[in-house]
Amino acid sequence: MERFAKVFKNVTVLLRNGKTQEIARIGFSVRLNLQESTVELYREEGRLTQEGSSSKGFRKRISYRGSPDIDGIYRLIALRSEGGKVPLMRKTEVHIREEAFGAFTEKVLFYQISYNYTQGTLLKEDLLNGERKEICALRPVNRLEDFLEITQELWTVIDKEDIVG
């Protein structure tokens, strides 16, 4: 049996006078093959500017013994899980205002969307002021296979929250 899922996305957006100037992103996806006892880790980097876009990807295949778990996957991509909570998306927005006398930073937004897999809750956290809100409650999971199965539903909610929220 094989499972494939996007497990993390980091996005940086630069806006100048309210218009998007540049978007940079890094995404991680995982393919789990239980018969071959392998995990394939995919890393994609991309940049979108007014001049065009670029993208490149990397793949690494890792063999394992025993049974991989959710925390182990996040250690592979150098992210920490805390008490059953794993980060799914981090986003930074920098708003710059240009005027006749120069440019200044108008505001900075820095937030993270996490999934607490032991409770089944999706959380949005403002990493600058510490505010936290629950986006929705889904089912809790405790096995990696179940987590990879629910990720499509998680990303549907995250993408909707990122647009409106």
C-alpha positions, 0 to 999 in steps of 0.5 A: 500500500502506498500513500502520498500527501503534502505535509508542509508548505512555507510561503513568503509574500512581498506586497508593494503598495497593495500589489503582490511583487513576489511569492516564494514557497517551499513545499514538502510531500511524502510518499509512504510505501509500506510494502517496500518499507520506504519513505520518499521525501519530495521538496519543491521550491518555487518563486513567482515574480512579475518577470515570471516563475521558476520551480525546482524539486528534489527527491530523497528515498529513505528506508526504514525499519519498524513502523514510521510515525507522524513525528518521525516524518516531521523530524525528516523535514527538520520541523518539530511536533509539540504534544501531538501538534504538527505545523502544516503551513507557515506564511509571512506577508510583508506589506511595503508602502512606497511614497515620494520620500521613500519606502517603509514597512507598513505591516508584517503578518506571520502565522502558522496553521497546525494540526493537533492529530491527537485531538483532531483540531486545526489551529491558526496561530499568529506567531507575532502576537501569540493569538490562537484560534481553532479553524475546525475540528476533524477526526483525531489520528494516531497512525501515519497512514491515517494522517496521510489519508486526512491531509487532502481534507486538511489542505482544502480547509487550509487553502480556504482559510488562507484566502479568507482568513 
